[in-house]
């Protein structure tokens, strides 16, 4: 019921503060993932007040709510680029606010069409859930992508609560969060006694059954006993002063010295962070790179050990004046060059395979939709971004190793993209590695969030995860999402551990983000239905108006 009475703005800001606190704390403080199950309740109460009191300029209120949520959880991107941080925070909040605006629009139509107000409110919340999930699914699959705040990531610090991510992934976690919030809100606010009883029964069922199932799965899950000794290297090179300060030959020698302290005859893999070396011809890596020849010489004394190496690589295209790829840049008369952020697997004899990072950081590694929005390039470069995009490949890959097995490499924030990284597992990867450089953000929640997101990938794929960070946190994670060992912040070190390989495929690996895809189809069907309702309502209104005049 709408009213024209004034409302205390303090009540609105109190609800905005409650939403910000309850939704951001799970990303910032360990063991508080459960708060996300009620985090949207203040926002739904806030929406009810906006509607009942016909608050003017309502959009700016809920845009502010989402902006505060983004700032509280990802303020640390400011330390990379202030201009980029402002753009990312404003645009990400704008998308969330647009979803909320769609939710309010659909709610108004449903309240006009559905006679039972309680049912109308329940349907409008269903519409919100579908819209949000469809957006998350799309957001994982576009170039202008920053899905760090996928709601399902709220449980990165609480993996024992979401072992069922092996079935539906992190977007399934988003669905659970929104469903719990909606039912709890309806239980608290519905005046109809019959509906209220149903919500009183549904709320604990929806909240506690997934948790109980997850705890049982967590307690009973057993890894296949297939041990491999792995050494990760954390070189601790200041990312703002890496290139041009210390010669690459000096970095290579220091890497060999660190490895010599840890590598044993039982060591199967050594893993470095991303872009540890550079200027590597991807088609002739050993011939083109003094760094790779240095590593090969070290590995010759350690037969049976493979190196998973992060490198900036390139590919030259000769005798062509036509641009050979979207990301190619001029390299001289009749030449083009593509540059890649690459993971290579090698031993003392050869490079066995590679994977090119393909989920690129907007503005830093890719100019989104560069060929269509050509004006973006100069703007991004002006504010300190990339002058051109890195090359990519069409899908995630599993990299072959010297013994014929395969591994999956997630480079930098690719470990946020569960539906992308699971393809490596589907193609035969027996374990996963995150190769990253998290020192850009300083000693902030950023690198801790990133490390813990890898725990969700371990559950989705049921693969042990090795993380090698230049600076940040390196460590080992088992298939239940438990942290087996990890390094400290801003220390030069190596870490040795034992992980297990696995060949079994989870439902999520086999089928991908079914929740997001289904939500997308249902969103389109619901949108079409609401548009029909809106048009028919207008025609009906005009008909009544004309009848009254006659």
Order of alpha helices (4+ residues) and beta strands (2+ residues): alpha-alpha-alpha-alpha-alpha-alpha-alpha-beta-alpha-beta-beta-alpha-alpha-beta-beta-beta-beta-alpha-beta-beta-alpha-beta-alpha-beta-beta-beta-beta-alpha-alpha
